[in-house]
Amino acid sequence: QVQLVESGGGLVQPGGSLRFSCVASGDTSDLSFLGWFRQAPGGQREFVAIVLSGGKTNVAASVAGRFVISSDNVKGTWNLQMNSLKPEDTAVYYCKVYSHRYMSPYWGQGTQVTVSS
């Protein structure tokens, strides 16, 4: 199986920056679609960013130009650099990966980000 552990997050003022990291452990062979999702209070979980096959990245329109996703597939880690944060970015952020070996997605535990002055 695969375990994901997130780090980062916290409280930041509007316009500030935060960096998330997600580390995969266990059977990390054949992982793909390393991504980040978020869920605001009272809202549904939504896509934020993803690393696709071949290293191509994709981000949601709401964070384009502000958030950058990166990964190290050898180490089984990926990061989310969040810049120019806005109050509407306040949410619990989750990392997610798909294991082709187990044909299952795995989620991190979730980390709170609060953007407030």
N, C-alpha and C positions, 0 to 999 in steps of 0.2 A: 504494500500500500504506500500511499504518499502522504506526508504531513507537510503543511505549509505554516510558516511562522512569519508574521509581519512585525515590522518595527518602524518607528517614526510616528508622525501624526502629532496631535496636540492642539493647543490654542495659539492662534496667530491673528494679528490685526489685518484688516483689509489692505491689500497691496503687498503683503508679505509672502514668504516662500516657505515651503516644507518639502521634505524628501521622505518617501516611503521606500522600504526595502522588503522583499519577500524572499525567503529562503526555503527551498524544497529539500526534504530529507526522506529517507526510506528508499524505496525503489524509484530512483529518478531517471531510469532509462526510458527513452522514447516519450518524452514530454513535449508538448507543443501548446500553441495558443496560450502563451503566458499573458495574463491580462489583469486589469483592475476594473472593479465595479464599485458603485457606491449606492447608498440608500439613505435618503434624507428622512427626517421625522415625518411620519404619515405618508411617505411615498413608496414607490416600488423600487426595487433594485434596478439600476441602470448601468449601461456600458459606459466606461470612461476611456480605456485605451487597451491596445493589444499588440503583441508581437506575433506576426504571422510566419508561416513557413518561408524560409529564405531570408529572414531578418527584416522583412518589410513591416512597418508599423502603421497603425491606424488609431486615430483618436476621435472622440465624439466632437461634434461641431461646437458644443457648448464650452469646450476646453481647448479647442485648437488654437495654437499660437501661445498658449500659456503652460500647458502640461506636456512633458516629454517622457516617453517610456523607453527604457533601455534594458538590455538583458545580457547575461553571461550564461549561455546554455551549458557550457562545460561545468561551471560551478553550480548550476541550477538556481541562479538568483536573478531577480529582476527588480527594477527600481522605477519609481514614479516621481519625477521632479515636478513640483507644482509651484508655479510662479504667478505673480499678480492675482493672488487669491481674492475671492469675492465672498460676501456673506452667503450667497446662494451655493457656494461650494461646501457649505457645512453639511456633513453627512458622516456615516460610518463607511469606511472604505475597506473593500475586501480584495485580496488577490485571488486569482483563480488560474488553474492549469488543467489541461486535459492529458490524461495518461492513455496512450494507445495500447499499452500492455494490459491495463485493467479495463480499458474501454469505459472510463468513468471520469467525470470532472471532480476536482478537489478544490476546496475553498479554504482560505485563511480564516482566522478567528474574528477578523474585523477590528478596525482601529478608528477611533473617533477623531475627526477633524472639525474644529470649531473656528470659524472666521468671524471675529467680532471685535469692535473697538471698546 
